[in-house]
Amino acid sequence: MGRLQLFEFEDQQWFPKNIRNYGTDFLQFLANKTKMFAPAIPLIEEVMQKSNTTKIIDLASGGGGSWLFLNDELKKNTPQVSITLTDYFPNIPAFKRTADLADNIGYSTTPIDATNVPSDIKGLRTQFLSLHHFEEKSATKILQNAVDAQQPIALFEGQERSIPSVIGMLFSPITLWVVTLFIRPFSLARILFTYFIPILPLFVMWDGIVSALRTYSVDEMKALVDQVDGKENYEWKIDKVKNGPGVMLYLVGWPKK
């Protein structure tokens, strides 16, 4: 099945900010509780070590993703690690809640474009569950921008373009209905748009299905790297690993010494 560049509501500038934030809050809750990106930890540690950096700049952070879990794990071997959350549509309340729970996590209140990161921002660039949002030209720009700046990069996806992934997304409204009462801070509007006016379940299901349908395969990620000028000056690792019932795809690269 070929990759489909369909639209996600989350990407639309006209989409209501509070609904988008409720969706990213749900993804953050799920990612931390399920430890979805546990297999990313050794890869992140390797890239930091090879790049001689302890700074992580997370792009397209959404609601903060898995960083509460990942941060606790990374600090075991790298106590000095620091993390900055950024997004083109920053979910400031979620960023602040995450930062309040970890003194080494900060955030940017201004929009940051993953394809054009300011040159003064240094560190390992990470993305979780977001590479699929970018069509091929923009995805290549993300990699090119990192290579031009001589900064390491690590991109991770928690789904793949497959029938099981799409089927799993069809059941996402059920997951949302089950966990919404446990998402903090409590919000009457979140309850309203989940259980009584079910905009959130429909939004989460549609965006989830589209995410699976436009996720890059391992071979397609390799093809993205092939389009990058200066790619030969980087070490690259591109593959996928099983993660419980699911899968994690990754593309990591760092400058050669």
Backbone as JSON, one array per atom type, in Angstrom:
{
  "sequence": "MGRLQLFEFEDQQWFPKNIRNYGTDFLQFLANKTKMFAPAIPLIEEVMQKSNTTKIIDLASGGGGSWLFLNDELKKNTPQVSITLTDYFPNIPAFKRTADLADNIGYSTTPIDATNVPSDIKGLRTQFLSLHHFEEKSATKILQNAVDAQQPIALFEGQERSIPSVIGMLFSPITLWVVTLFIRPFSLARILFTYFIPILPLFVMWDGIVSALRTYSVDEMKALVDQVDGKENYEWKIDKVKNGPGVMLYLVGWPKK",
  "N": [[0.84, -1.19, 0.0], [0.69, 2.11, -0.99], [2.07, 5.22, 0.29], [-0.12, 7.67, 1.6], [-0.8, 11.04, 1.31], [-2.76, 12.36, 3.11], [-5.02, 14.61, 4.89], [-4.69, 15.79, 8.27], [-6.68, 16.81, 10.98], [-5.36, 18.03, 13.08], [-3.26, 19.41, 11.94], [-4.29, 21.66, 10.75], [-4.59, 25.14, 10.53], [-6.97, 26.45, 11.1], [-8.24, 24.81, 12.84], [-9.83, 24.33, 15.98], [-8.03, 25.49, 18.78], [-8.25, 24.52, 21.44], [-9.44, 22.0, 21.11], [-7.49, 20.71, 19.57], [-5.44, 20.71, 21.5], [-6.58, 19.05, 23.48], [-6.5, 16.67, 22.11], [-3.7, 16.25, 21.78], [-3.02, 16.11, 24.44], [-4.19, 13.68, 25.12], [-2.62, 11.91, 23.57], [-0.16, 12.33, 24.82], [-0.68, 11.35, 27.41], [-1.22, 8.65, 26.84], [1.19, 7.82, 25.61], [3.05, 8.05, 27.7], [1.98, 6.37, 29.71], [1.88, 3.86, 28.49], [4.48, 3.48, 27.87], [5.4, 3.74, 25.27], [7.6, 4.47, 23.71], [9.85, 3.2, 24.73], [11.85, 1.57, 23.42], [13.3, 3.53, 22.16], [15.13, 4.64, 23.87], [17.89, 3.52, 24.18], [18.83, 4.23, 21.64], [18.66, 7.03, 21.61], [20.46, 7.57, 23.66], [22.8, 6.58, 22.5], [23.14, 8.32, 20.27], [23.44, 10.79, 21.58], [25.82, 10.3, 22.95], [27.61, 9.77, 20.81], [27.52, 12.23, 19.59], [28.39, 13.93, 21.47], [26.73, 15.48, 23.21], [24.39, 16.7, 25.61], [22.05, 17.91, 25.37], [18.7, 18.07, 24.36], [16.53, 18.86, 21.8], [13.3, 18.9, 21.33], [11.19, 18.56, 18.64], [8.02, 19.49, 17.2], [6.41, 18.79, 19.45], [3.84, 18.43, 20.39], [1.69, 17.57, 22.96], [3.68, 17.17, 24.75], [4.39, 14.57, 24.66], [6.18, 11.5, 25.2], [7.91, 12.36, 27.16], [8.08, 12.59, 29.98], [8.32, 9.96, 30.93], [10.53, 9.1, 29.32], [12.5, 10.93, 30.08], [12.98, 10.31, 32.8], [14.17, 7.81, 32.46], [16.42, 8.39, 30.84], [17.92, 10.02, 32.52], [19.08, 8.26, 34.27], [21.46, 7.29, 33.21], [22.5, 9.57, 32.15], [22.67, 12.09, 33.93], [22.81, 14.83, 33.57], [21.26, 15.53, 31.41], [19.26, 17.68, 29.35], [16.12, 18.95, 28.27], [14.21, 20.47, 25.75], [11.04, 21.45, 24.88], [9.25, 21.96, 21.87], [7.09, 23.37, 19.32], [5.21, 23.87, 16.31], [2.63, 24.61, 16.68], [2.46, 25.38, 19.62], [1.5, 23.73, 22.59], [1.03, 25.26, 25.18], [-0.03, 25.13, 27.9], [0.19, 22.32, 28.37], [2.94, 21.95, 27.97], [3.93, 23.46, 30.09], [2.91, 22.04, 32.3], [4.34, 19.65, 32.03], [6.99, 20.6, 32.27], [6.9, 21.54, 34.89], [7.04, 19.23, 36.32], [9.55, 18.25, 36.07], [12.76, 19.35, 36.58], [14.65, 19.65, 34.61], [13.46, 19.95, 32.2], [12.44, 22.15, 29.75], [10.73, 24.67, 27.75], [9.68, 26.14, 24.61], [7.89, 29.07, 23.98], [7.33, 30.24, 21.62], [6.44, 29.63, 18.19], [8.09, 26.93, 16.56], [9.5, 25.88, 13.62], [9.95, 22.75, 12.31], [11.26, 22.29, 9.94], [12.91, 24.39, 9.65], [14.77, 25.17, 11.8], [15.89, 27.55, 14.14], [19.26, 28.72, 13.91], [20.7, 29.12, 16.23], [19.83, 27.32, 18.06], [20.93, 24.57, 19.59], [21.7, 21.07, 19.75], [20.56, 17.62, 20.19], [18.15, 16.87, 17.9], [14.88, 15.83, 18.17], [11.98, 13.93, 17.19], [8.76, 12.72, 17.77], [6.18, 10.63, 16.75], [5.54, 12.36, 14.62], [6.83, 12.73, 12.15], [5.37, 11.74, 10.01], [3.52, 13.71, 9.5], [4.6, 15.41, 7.69], [4.94, 16.08, 4.26], [6.86, 14.61, 1.55], [8.81, 16.46, 0.52], [8.99, 18.38, 2.59], [9.7, 16.72, 4.73], [12.22, 15.92, 3.92], [13.45, 18.39, 4.1], [13.55, 18.72, 6.87], [15.54, 16.9, 7.6], [17.64, 17.89, 6.02], [17.98, 20.43, 7.11], [18.95, 19.82, 9.65], [21.38, 18.54, 8.99], [22.7, 20.62, 7.63], [23.08, 22.33, 9.77], [24.75, 20.82, 11.24], [23.84, 19.21, 13.33], [22.77, 16.53, 15.45], [20.12, 14.12, 14.84], [17.03, 12.52, 15.6], [14.38, 10.57, 14.81], [11.18, 9.25, 15.46], [8.55, 6.89, 15.08], [5.39, 5.61, 16.15], [3.75, 3.81, 14.92], [2.91, 1.98, 11.94], [2.51, 1.83, 8.36], [0.13, -0.12, 7.82], [-2.31, -2.77, 7.73], [-2.98, -3.85, 10.34], [-2.24, -1.61, 11.95], [-4.02, 0.38, 11.07], [-6.46, -0.8, 11.75], [-6.13, -0.86, 14.52], [-6.28, 1.9, 15.04], [-8.94, 2.37, 14.52], [-10.13, 1.58, 16.82], [-9.42, 3.5, 18.6], [-11.22, 5.52, 19.64], [-12.51, 4.11, 21.7], [-10.44, 3.66, 23.52], [-9.92, 6.34, 24.16], [-12.36, 7.03, 25.42], [-12.16, 5.44, 27.69], [-9.85, 6.37, 29.07], [-10.09, 9.12, 29.43], [-11.17, 10.24, 31.81], [-9.04, 10.05, 33.5], [-7.12, 11.77, 32.66], [-5.2, 14.57, 33.35], [-4.9, 18.18, 33.64], [-8.22, 18.0, 35.09], [-11.01, 18.6, 33.02], [-14.02, 20.11, 32.24], [-14.86, 20.76, 29.68], [-13.37, 18.99, 28.15], [-14.59, 16.59, 28.93], [-17.18, 17.08, 27.97], [-16.77, 17.24, 25.15], [-15.92, 14.72, 24.66], [-17.7, 12.71, 25.63], [-20.38, 13.62, 25.36], [-20.78, 15.44, 23.22], [-19.37, 14.09, 20.77], [-16.86, 15.06, 19.53], [-14.1, 14.85, 19.97], [-13.48, 11.97, 20.04], [-14.02, 11.33, 17.31], [-12.24, 13.03, 15.99], [-9.75, 12.08, 17.0], [-9.83, 9.43, 16.04], [-9.96, 9.77, 13.21], [-7.56, 11.27, 12.68], [-5.74, 9.42, 13.65], [-6.04, 7.18, 11.93], [-5.31, 8.36, 9.5], [-2.7, 9.04, 10.15], [-1.47, 6.52, 10.26], [-1.76, 5.76, 7.57], [-0.12, 7.54, 6.25], [2.4, 7.17, 7.22], [5.9, 6.93, 6.91], [7.69, 4.24, 5.45], [10.45, 2.03, 6.3], [12.15, 1.8, 4.04], [11.3, 4.05, 2.63], [12.08, 6.09, 4.36], [14.81, 5.8, 4.16], [15.07, 6.59, 1.53], [14.45, 9.27, 1.79], [16.7, 10.21, 3.17], [18.58, 9.79, 1.19], [18.18, 11.95, -0.45], [19.34, 14.08, 0.75], [21.7, 16.64, 0.83], [25.06, 16.26, 1.61], [24.76, 14.05, 3.12], [26.59, 12.01, 3.31], [28.38, 12.73, 5.19], [27.4, 12.01, 7.56], [26.51, 9.56, 10.06], [24.1, 7.04, 9.79], [21.16, 5.45, 11.04], [18.51, 3.42, 10.33], [15.52, 1.85, 10.81], [13.18, -0.62, 12.1], [11.58, -1.74, 15.1], [10.06, -4.29, 17.09], [7.54, -3.55, 19.44], [6.09, -4.57, 21.98], [2.74, -5.26, 21.25], [2.85, -3.63, 19.1], [4.83, -1.54, 16.89], [7.92, 0.22, 16.47], [9.27, 2.65, 14.47], [12.35, 4.05, 13.32], [14.59, 6.75, 12.57], [17.74, 7.82, 12.74], [20.51, 10.05, 12.97], [23.89, 11.28, 12.97], [26.66, 13.6, 13.03], [29.66, 12.56, 11.41], [32.76, 11.94, 12.99]],
  "CA": [[0.0, 0.0, 0.0], [1.5, 3.31, -1.08], [1.84, 6.26, 1.28], [-1.15, 8.63, 1.22], [-0.61, 12.33, 1.98], [-4.08, 12.89, 3.46], [-4.92, 15.69, 5.87], [-5.08, 15.57, 9.66], [-7.26, 18.02, 11.57], [-4.37, 18.63, 13.97], [-2.35, 20.25, 11.16], [-4.99, 22.79, 10.15], [-4.52, 26.35, 11.35], [-8.31, 26.84, 11.5], [-8.79, 23.85, 13.8], [-9.87, 24.95, 17.31], [-6.83, 25.22, 19.57], [-8.52, 23.71, 22.62], [-9.67, 20.62, 20.67], [-6.16, 20.18, 19.23], [-4.71, 20.46, 22.75], [-7.15, 17.86, 24.12], [-5.98, 15.52, 21.37], [-2.29, 16.03, 22.1], [-3.01, 15.66, 25.84], [-4.51, 12.24, 25.08], [-1.44, 11.22, 23.07], [0.87, 12.38, 25.87], [-1.08, 10.42, 28.47], [-1.07, 7.29, 26.34], [2.6, 7.53, 25.37], [3.74, 7.87, 28.97], [1.44, 5.23, 30.45], [2.19, 2.6, 27.8], [5.92, 3.46, 27.6], [5.4, 3.45, 23.85], [8.89, 4.69, 23.06], [10.96, 2.62, 25.5], [12.97, 1.14, 22.57], [14.07, 4.69, 21.68], [16.09, 5.1, 24.88], [19.29, 3.24, 23.82], [19.18, 4.98, 20.43], [18.9, 8.42, 22.02], [21.71, 7.59, 24.42], [23.91, 6.4, 21.56], [23.32, 9.54, 19.49], [24.0, 11.81, 22.46], [27.21, 9.95, 23.21], [28.39, 9.95, 19.58], [27.5, 13.65, 19.24], [28.95, 14.68, 22.59], [25.77, 16.48, 23.67], [23.38, 16.28, 26.6], [20.89, 18.76, 25.11], [17.72, 17.53, 23.43], [15.54, 19.81, 21.31], [12.2, 18.09, 20.79], [10.4, 19.29, 17.66], [6.65, 18.98, 17.05], [6.24, 18.07, 20.72], [2.43, 18.17, 20.72], [1.38, 17.82, 24.36], [4.82, 16.77, 25.57], [4.75, 13.21, 24.28], [6.64, 10.52, 26.2], [9.12, 12.87, 27.81], [8.16, 12.33, 31.43], [8.9, 8.62, 31.06], [11.86, 9.04, 28.71], [13.42, 11.73, 30.89], [13.36, 9.52, 33.98], [15.07, 6.74, 32.03], [17.67, 8.95, 30.34], [18.68, 10.58, 33.64], [19.79, 7.19, 34.97], [22.82, 7.22, 32.67], [22.95, 10.92, 31.79], [21.95, 12.96, 34.86], [22.85, 16.22, 33.13], [20.46, 15.74, 30.21], [18.25, 18.74, 29.38], [15.15, 18.76, 27.19], [13.4, 21.63, 25.42], [9.87, 21.1, 24.07], [8.88, 23.0, 20.91], [6.08, 22.96, 18.37], [4.71, 24.94, 15.44], [1.43, 25.02, 17.41], [2.82, 24.97, 20.98], [0.47, 23.5, 23.6], [1.74, 25.86, 26.32], [-0.43, 24.55, 29.19], [0.77, 20.98, 28.51], [4.39, 22.13, 28.13], [4.18, 23.95, 31.45], [2.67, 20.94, 33.24], [5.47, 18.73, 31.91], [8.18, 21.25, 32.83], [6.73, 21.66, 36.34], [7.3, 17.93, 36.92], [10.96, 17.88, 35.86], [13.5, 20.6, 36.55], [15.55, 19.71, 33.45], [12.65, 20.1, 30.99], [11.97, 23.5, 29.47], [9.91, 24.73, 26.54], [9.63, 27.39, 23.87], [6.53, 29.58, 23.83], [7.18, 30.72, 20.26], [6.39, 28.52, 17.23], [9.34, 26.48, 15.95], [9.27, 25.08, 12.42], [10.92, 21.65, 12.28], [12.03, 22.34, 8.7], [13.77, 25.58, 9.65], [15.07, 25.43, 13.21], [16.87, 28.64, 14.27], [20.64, 28.22, 13.96], [21.27, 29.24, 17.57], [19.31, 26.22, 18.88], [21.85, 23.45, 19.42], [21.41, 19.85, 20.5], [19.95, 16.51, 19.48], [16.78, 17.15, 17.48], [14.04, 14.63, 18.21], [10.57, 14.02, 16.85], [8.0, 11.52, 18.08], [4.84, 10.61, 16.17], [5.26, 13.57, 13.86], [7.43, 12.78, 10.81], [4.34, 11.47, 9.0], [2.77, 14.93, 9.21], [5.31, 16.18, 6.67], [5.07, 15.45, 2.95], [8.25, 14.21, 1.26], [9.69, 17.63, 0.38], [9.19, 18.97, 3.92], [10.43, 15.74, 5.54], [13.62, 16.03, 3.52], [13.95, 19.65, 4.65], [13.86, 18.5, 8.28], [16.85, 16.25, 7.63], [18.63, 18.8, 5.43], [18.23, 21.51, 8.06], [19.82, 19.29, 10.71], [22.71, 18.32, 8.41], [23.3, 21.94, 7.38], [23.47, 22.89, 11.07], [25.64, 19.85, 11.87], [23.21, 18.77, 14.57], [22.22, 15.16, 15.38], [18.67, 14.06, 14.71], [16.45, 11.2, 15.9], [12.96, 10.61, 14.52], [10.54, 8.0, 15.87], [7.11, 6.72, 14.85], [4.83, 4.52, 16.96], [2.83, 3.03, 14.11], [3.4, 1.82, 10.57], [1.47, 1.82, 7.34], [-0.26, -1.52, 7.71], [-3.7, -3.04, 8.09], [-3.15, -3.89, 11.8], [-2.18, -0.26, 12.52], [-5.27, 1.07, 10.75], [-7.5, -1.42, 12.59], [-5.92, -0.37, 15.88], [-6.76, 3.28, 15.11], [-10.4, 2.34, 14.54], [-10.57, 1.36, 18.21], [-8.91, 4.58, 19.45], [-12.25, 6.18, 20.44], [-12.77, 3.34, 22.92], [-9.34, 4.0, 24.43], [-10.16, 7.71, 24.62], [-13.47, 7.02, 26.38], [-11.72, 4.78, 28.93], [-8.79, 7.07, 29.81], [-10.32, 10.56, 29.55], [-11.4, 10.63, 33.21], [-7.77, 10.0, 34.23], [-6.22, 12.79, 32.11], [-5.15, 15.79, 34.15], [-5.92, 18.57, 34.61], [-9.6, 17.7, 34.76], [-11.64, 19.66, 32.23], [-15.41, 19.85, 31.88], [-14.96, 20.84, 28.23], [-12.86, 17.72, 27.63], [-15.66, 15.62, 29.16], [-18.28, 17.41, 27.07], [-16.45, 16.92, 23.75], [-15.6, 13.29, 24.56], [-18.82, 11.81, 25.92], [-21.71, 14.14, 25.04], [-20.66, 15.9, 21.83], [-18.15, 13.3, 20.58], [-15.93, 15.6, 18.54], [-12.76, 14.33, 20.24], [-13.3, 10.6, 19.53], [-13.97, 11.35, 15.84], [-10.98, 13.68, 15.64], [-8.65, 11.16, 17.32], [-9.88, 8.28, 15.14], [-9.59, 10.19, 11.85], [-6.14, 11.6, 12.62], [-4.99, 8.19, 13.86], [-6.06, 6.39, 10.7], [-4.5, 9.07, 8.51], [-1.3, 8.91, 10.58], [-0.98, 5.21, 9.81], [-1.74, 5.7, 6.11], [0.95, 8.36, 5.68], [3.68, 6.9, 7.87], [6.97, 6.49, 6.02], [8.29, 2.93, 5.71], [11.92, 2.07, 6.45], [12.74, 2.09, 2.73], [10.98, 5.44, 2.28], [12.94, 6.97, 5.16], [16.14, 5.73, 3.54], [15.0, 7.4, 0.31], [14.52, 10.68, 2.23], [18.11, 10.48, 3.47], [19.31, 9.82, -0.08], [17.98, 13.25, -1.08], [19.98, 15.11, 1.58], [23.06, 17.03, 0.49], [25.96, 16.11, 2.75], [24.39, 12.86, 3.9], [27.76, 11.14, 3.47], [29.12, 13.21, 6.35], [26.63, 11.58, 8.74], [26.2, 8.15, 10.3], [22.65, 6.9, 9.8], [20.53, 4.19, 11.42], [17.1, 3.47, 9.94], [15.0, 0.49, 10.94], [12.01, -0.71, 12.96], [11.68, -2.78, 16.13], [8.8, -4.65, 17.73], [7.33, -2.89, 20.73], [4.87, -5.2, 22.45], [1.9, -5.62, 20.11], [3.04, -2.66, 18.04], [6.13, -1.41, 16.25], [8.51, 1.55, 16.49], [10.19, 2.94, 13.38], [13.25, 5.13, 13.69], [15.61, 7.3, 11.67], [18.66, 8.62, 13.53], [21.75, 10.39, 12.29], [24.78, 12.2, 13.69], [27.83, 13.93, 12.22], [30.85, 11.75, 11.56], [33.88, 12.65, 13.63]],
  "C": [[0.88, 1.24, 0.0], [1.14, 4.33, -0.01], [0.84, 7.27, 0.75], [-0.97, 9.92, 2.0], [-1.98, 12.97, 2.21], [-3.92, 13.98, 4.51], [-5.31, 15.19, 7.26], [-5.63, 16.89, 10.2], [-6.22, 18.77, 12.41], [-3.47, 19.62, 13.24], [-2.98, 21.55, 10.67], [-4.99, 24.0, 11.08], [-5.9, 26.77, 11.86], [-8.88, 25.95, 12.59], [-8.74, 24.45, 15.21], [-8.7, 24.52, 18.2], [-7.12, 24.3, 20.75], [-8.77, 22.24, 22.25], [-8.35, 19.96, 20.29], [-5.39, 19.83, 20.51], [-5.25, 19.24, 23.49], [-6.64, 16.59, 23.43], [-4.53, 15.22, 21.71], [-2.12, 15.63, 23.57], [-3.25, 14.15, 25.92], [-3.29, 11.44, 24.62], [-0.32, 11.21, 24.11], [0.57, 11.37, 26.96], [-0.81, 8.98, 28.05], [0.39, 6.91, 26.18], [3.36, 7.28, 26.66], [3.27, 6.62, 29.71], [1.83, 3.9, 29.81], [3.69, 2.44, 27.56], [6.19, 3.1, 26.14], [6.79, 3.53, 23.22], [10.08, 4.22, 23.9], [12.11, 2.16, 24.6], [13.81, 2.3, 22.03], [15.2, 5.07, 22.62], [17.54, 4.77, 24.5], [19.74, 3.98, 22.57], [19.49, 6.44, 20.77], [20.22, 8.53, 22.77], [22.92, 7.45, 23.5], [24.19, 7.68, 20.77], [23.9, 10.65, 20.35], [25.48, 11.56, 22.72], [28.08, 10.22, 21.99], [28.51, 11.43, 19.19], [28.06, 14.54, 20.34], [28.01, 15.82, 23.03], [24.86, 15.87, 24.72], [22.1, 17.1, 26.43], [19.99, 18.11, 24.07], [16.73, 18.63, 23.09], [14.44, 19.0, 20.66], [11.34, 18.97, 19.9], [9.02, 18.65, 17.52], [6.24, 18.18, 18.28], [4.79, 17.77, 21.07], [2.12, 18.55, 22.16], [2.51, 17.43, 25.3], [5.23, 15.33, 25.38], [5.15, 12.32, 25.44], [7.72, 11.06, 27.12], [9.19, 12.68, 29.31], [8.78, 10.96, 31.68], [10.33, 8.58, 30.53], [12.89, 9.8, 29.55], [13.9, 10.96, 32.11], [14.37, 8.44, 33.61], [16.42, 7.29, 31.58], [18.55, 9.49, 31.48], [19.46, 9.52, 34.41], [21.24, 7.1, 34.51], [23.39, 8.58, 32.32], [22.23, 11.92, 32.68], [21.86, 14.41, 34.4], [22.02, 16.51, 31.88], [19.46, 16.87, 30.4], [17.39, 18.63, 28.13], [14.35, 20.05, 27.01], [12.28, 21.21, 24.49], [9.52, 22.26, 23.14], [7.79, 22.46, 19.99], [5.7, 24.15, 17.49], [3.4, 25.48, 15.99], [1.65, 24.64, 18.88], [1.61, 24.88, 21.92], [1.08, 23.97, 24.94], [1.28, 25.28, 27.66], [0.17, 23.16, 29.42], [2.28, 21.06, 28.7], [4.7, 22.52, 29.57], [3.97, 22.85, 32.48], [3.83, 19.95, 33.22], [6.71, 19.33, 32.57], [8.1, 21.37, 34.34], [7.07, 20.35, 37.06], [8.74, 17.48, 36.77], [11.78, 19.14, 35.69], [14.47, 20.72, 35.37], [14.78, 19.76, 32.13], [12.16, 21.54, 30.89], [11.15, 23.49, 28.19], [10.01, 26.11, 25.9], [8.18, 27.81, 23.71], [6.27, 30.09, 22.42], [7.16, 29.53, 19.29], [7.78, 28.22, 16.65], [8.99, 25.55, 14.79], [10.35, 24.01, 12.32], [11.76, 21.64, 11.01], [13.01, 23.49, 8.66], [14.04, 26.01, 11.09], [16.11, 26.56, 13.29], [18.28, 28.11, 14.54], [21.25, 28.28, 15.35], [20.76, 28.15, 18.52], [20.15, 24.98, 18.61], [21.42, 22.25, 20.26], [20.81, 18.78, 19.61], [18.49, 16.84, 19.17], [15.99, 15.84, 17.46], [12.63, 14.95, 17.72], [9.92, 12.66, 17.14], [6.6, 11.66, 17.49], [4.54, 11.84, 15.32], [5.87, 13.6, 12.46], [6.36, 12.58, 9.73], [3.51, 12.69, 8.66], [3.35, 15.69, 8.02], [5.36, 15.41, 5.36], [6.56, 15.33, 2.61], [9.2, 15.4, 1.2], [10.0, 18.23, 1.75], [9.96, 18.02, 4.83], [11.91, 15.78, 5.21], [14.24, 17.3, 4.06], [14.31, 19.52, 6.12], [15.26, 17.91, 8.42], [17.94, 17.19, 7.11], [19.0, 19.91, 6.4], [19.14, 21.07, 9.19], [21.24, 19.1, 10.2], [23.42, 19.64, 8.16], [23.81, 22.57, 8.68], [24.44, 22.0, 11.82], [25.15, 19.43, 13.25], [22.67, 17.35, 14.41], [20.71, 15.19, 15.35], [18.19, 12.64, 14.97], [14.94, 11.3, 15.77], [12.33, 9.25, 14.8], [9.04, 8.03, 15.54], [6.62, 5.52, 15.64], [3.81, 3.69, 16.24], [3.49, 2.84, 12.74], [2.22, 1.76, 9.62], [1.08, 0.37, 7.05], [-1.71, -1.67, 8.13], [-3.88, -3.14, 9.61], [-3.11, -2.51, 12.45], [-3.48, 0.49, 12.28], [-6.41, 0.52, 11.61], [-7.38, -0.93, 14.03], [-6.46, 1.04, 16.06], [-8.28, 3.35, 15.14], [-10.95, 2.19, 15.96], [-10.09, 2.49, 19.16], [-10.0, 5.34, 20.2], [-12.56, 5.44, 21.74], [-11.69, 3.64, 23.96], [-9.54, 5.39, 25.01], [-11.26, 7.74, 25.67], [-13.04, 6.43, 27.72], [-10.79, 5.67, 29.74], [-9.09, 8.54, 30.09], [-10.48, 11.01, 31.0], [-10.12, 10.66, 34.02], [-6.77, 11.06, 33.73], [-6.33, 14.04, 32.95], [-4.47, 16.92, 33.4], [-7.32, 18.22, 34.13], [-10.23, 18.88, 34.03], [-13.06, 19.26, 31.87], [-15.59, 19.88, 30.36], [-14.44, 19.55, 27.58], [-13.91, 16.61, 27.78], [-16.79, 15.83, 28.16], [-17.99, 16.92, 25.65], [-15.99, 15.47, 23.56], [-16.85, 12.42, 24.65], [-20.17, 12.31, 25.41], [-21.8, 14.72, 23.63], [-19.34, 15.31, 21.33], [-17.24, 13.79, 19.44], [-14.54, 14.98, 18.72], [-12.57, 12.89, 19.75], [-13.19, 10.54, 18.0], [-12.67, 11.95, 15.34], [-9.79, 12.73, 15.85], [-8.64, 9.97, 16.36], [-9.44, 8.67, 13.73], [-8.09, 10.46, 11.75], [-5.27, 10.36, 12.83], [-4.92, 7.33, 12.61], [-5.18, 7.04, 9.65], [-3.01, 8.98, 8.86], [-0.7, 7.6, 10.1], [-0.81, 5.19, 8.29], [-0.62, 6.54, 5.5], [2.28, 8.22, 6.43], [4.7, 6.39, 6.85], [7.46, 5.09, 6.42], [9.79, 3.09, 5.9], [12.57, 2.43, 5.13], [12.47, 3.53, 2.31], [11.8, 6.42, 3.1], [14.37, 6.95, 4.61], [16.17, 6.58, 2.27], [15.03, 8.9, 0.65], [15.97, 11.07, 2.48], [18.91, 10.61, 2.18], [19.2, 11.17, -0.78], [18.7, 14.39, -0.36], [21.4, 15.39, 1.1], [23.94, 16.94, 1.73], [25.65, 14.91, 3.61], [25.58, 11.97, 4.19], [28.62, 11.56, 4.66], [28.45, 12.81, 7.67], [26.63, 10.05, 8.82], [24.69, 8.05, 10.43], [22.25, 5.5, 10.29], [19.03, 4.33, 11.15], [16.54, 2.06, 9.98], [13.68, 0.54, 11.72], [12.21, -1.86, 13.94], [10.29, -3.07, 16.66], [8.73, -3.99, 19.1], [6.02, -3.4, 21.3], [4.04, -5.62, 21.26], [2.11, -4.72, 18.9], [4.45, -2.66, 17.47], [6.62, 0.03, 16.41], [9.48, 1.66, 15.32], [11.11, 4.07, 13.8], [14.21, 5.49, 12.57], [16.49, 8.2, 12.53], [19.93, 8.88, 12.73], [22.56, 11.37, 13.11], [26.03, 12.43, 12.85], [28.99, 12.95, 12.48], [31.95, 12.58, 12.2], [35.02, 12.81, 12.64]]
}
